[in-house]
């Protein structure tokens, strides 16, 4: 059963990655229009200069997308066991996706590649890895739910 849950998280990871790449394939005009749409929602609640909020929203979106990717991949690997030994794969996938994402933008009308975006993207992955590692350590260290198998079977007292 834990392989099924792991598989589900892998599928979600792939979907998040496709979503990331789909955002990168939008032209600069389309990307600005989407940012303006979300900025207008925020501006309805907070009276902030749009020139300040739009860049913050755009960079936050980078971070959140990669946080989701790193979190789903971390969850998938936790379900497979040996999390700490496989942790490097999560970091590699996050960094590879970030670099490829920026590379793809070089070929989209009006878009460009920025090293700062790679760093923001990868920091989202790293944040997810840190959070999932702490949760995994706490659950395993307290002899609580150690693996997804225990969660699925409802055997919370397993050691």
C-alpha positions as CSV (number, residue, x, y, z in Angstrom):
1,X,0.0,0.0,0.0
2,X,2.8,2.4,0.7
3,X,4.0,2.0,-2.9
4,X,0.6,3.2,-4.0
5,X,0.8,6.3,-1.9
6,X,4.3,6.9,-3.1
7,X,3.1,6.4,-6.7
8,X,0.4,9.0,-6.1
9,X,2.9,11.5,-4.8
10,X,5.2,10.8,-7.8
11,X,2.2,11.5,-10.1
12,X,1.4,14.7,-8.3
13,X,5.1,15.7,-8.5
14,X,5.0,15.1,-12.3
15,X,1.8,17.2,-12.5
16,X,3.4,20.1,-10.5
17,X,6.5,19.9,-12.8
18,X,4.3,20.1,-15.9
19,X,2.5,23.1,-14.3
20,X,5.9,24.7,-13.7
21,X,6.9,24.3,-17.3
22,X,3.6,25.4,-18.6
23,X,4.0,28.7,-16.8
24,X,7.4,29.2,-18.4
25,X,6.0,28.6,-21.9
26,X,3.8,31.7,-21.6
27,X,4.9,34.8,-23.4
28,X,5.9,37.8,-21.4
29,X,2.6,39.5,-22.2
30,X,0.6,36.6,-21.0
31,X,2.7,36.3,-17.9
32,X,2.3,39.9,-17.1
33,X,-1.5,39.7,-17.6
34,X,-1.7,36.8,-15.1
35,X,0.5,38.6,-12.6
36,X,-1.7,41.7,-13.0
37,X,-4.8,39.5,-12.4
38,X,-3.5,38.2,-9.1
39,X,-2.1,41.6,-8.1
40,X,-5.6,43.1,-8.5
41,X,-6.9,40.5,-6.1
42,X,-4.3,41.4,-3.5
43,X,-4.8,45.1,-4.2
44,X,-8.5,44.7,-3.4
45,X,-7.5,43.9,0.2
46,X,-4.3,45.9,0.6
47,X,-3.5,49.3,-0.7
48,X,0.0,48.7,-2.0
49,X,1.8,50.1,-5.0
50,X,1.3,47.7,-7.9
51,X,4.9,48.2,-8.9
52,X,5.9,46.7,-5.6
53,X,3.4,43.9,-5.3
54,X,3.7,42.4,-8.8
55,X,7.4,41.4,-8.5
56,X,6.8,40.0,-5.0
57,X,3.9,37.9,-6.3
58,X,5.9,36.6,-9.2
59,X,8.9,35.6,-7.1
60,X,6.5,34.1,-4.5
61,X,4.9,32.0,-7.2
62,X,8.4,30.6,-8.2
63,X,9.0,29.6,-4.6
64,X,5.6,28.1,-4.0
65,X,5.7,26.0,-7.2
66,X,9.0,24.5,-6.3
67,X,8.0,24.1,-2.6
68,X,5.1,22.0,-3.8
69,X,7.3,19.9,-6.2
70,X,9.9,19.3,-3.4
71,X,7.2,18.5,-0.9
72,X,5.4,16.0,-3.1
73,X,8.7,14.3,-4.1
74,X,9.8,14.2,-0.4
75,X,6.6,12.6,0.6
76,X,6.9,10.0,-2.2
77,X,10.4,9.1,-1.1
78,X,9.4,9.0,2.6
79,X,6.8,6.4,1.6
80,X,9.5,4.3,0.0
81,X,11.7,4.3,3.1
82,X,15.4,5.3,3.4
83,X,14.5,8.9,3.1
84,X,17.8,10.4,4.2
85,X,19.7,8.2,1.7
86,X,17.5,9.3,-1.1
87,X,17.2,13.0,-0.1
88,X,19.8,14.0,-2.7
89,X,17.4,13.0,-5.5
90,X,14.8,15.5,-4.3
91,X,17.4,18.3,-4.3
92,X,18.8,17.2,-7.7
93,X,15.3,17.1,-9.3
94,X,14.5,20.6,-7.8
95,X,17.7,22.1,-9.1
96,X,17.5,20.4,-12.5
97,X,13.9,21.6,-12.9
98,X,14.8,25.1,-11.9
99,X,17.7,25.3,-14.4
100,X,15.7,23.7,-17.2
101,X,12.8,26.0,-16.5
102,X,15.0,29.1,-16.9
103,X,16.6,27.6,-20.0
104,X,13.2,27.1,-21.6
105,X,12.3,30.7,-21.0
106,X,15.2,31.8,-23.3
107,X,13.1,30.5,-26.2
108,X,9.8,32.1,-25.3
109,X,8.8,35.5,-26.7
110,X,9.8,38.3,-24.4
111,X,11.1,36.1,-21.7
112,X,14.6,35.6,-20.4
113,X,16.6,33.6,-18.0
114,X,17.6,34.8,-14.5
115,X,20.0,33.2,-12.1
116,X,18.1,34.8,-9.2
117,X,15.0,32.8,-10.3
118,X,16.9,29.6,-10.2
119,X,18.0,30.5,-6.7
120,X,14.4,31.3,-5.6
121,X,13.1,28.1,-7.2
122,X,15.8,25.9,-5.6
123,X,15.2,27.6,-2.2
124,X,11.6,26.5,-2.5
125,X,12.8,22.9,-3.0
126,X,15.2,23.3,-0.1
127,X,12.6,24.7,2.2
128,X,10.3,21.7,1.5
129,X,13.1,19.3,2.1
130,X,14.0,20.9,5.4
131,X,10.3,20.9,6.6
132,X,9.7,17.3,5.5
133,X,13.0,16.1,7.0
134,X,12.1,17.7,10.4
135,X,8.6,16.1,10.3
136,X,10.1,12.8,9.3
137,X,12.7,13.0,12.1
138,X,10.1,13.9,14.7
139,X,7.7,11.2,13.8
140,X,10.4,8.6,13.5
141,X,12.2,9.8,16.7
142,X,9.0,9.6,18.8
143,X,8.3,6.1,17.7
144,X,5.1,7.3,16.2
145,X,4.2,6.9,12.6
146,X,7.4,5.8,11.0
147,X,6.5,5.0,7.5
148,X,3.5,5.5,5.1
149,X,2.9,1.8,5.5
150,X,2.1,2.3,9.2
151,X,-0.2,5.3,8.3
152,X,-2.1,3.3,5.7
153,X,-2.6,0.3,7.9
154,X,-3.5,2.4,10.9
155,X,-0.8,0.8,12.9
156,X,0.4,3.9,14.7
157,X,2.0,1.9,17.5
158,X,4.4,0.0,15.2
159,X,8.1,0.3,16.0
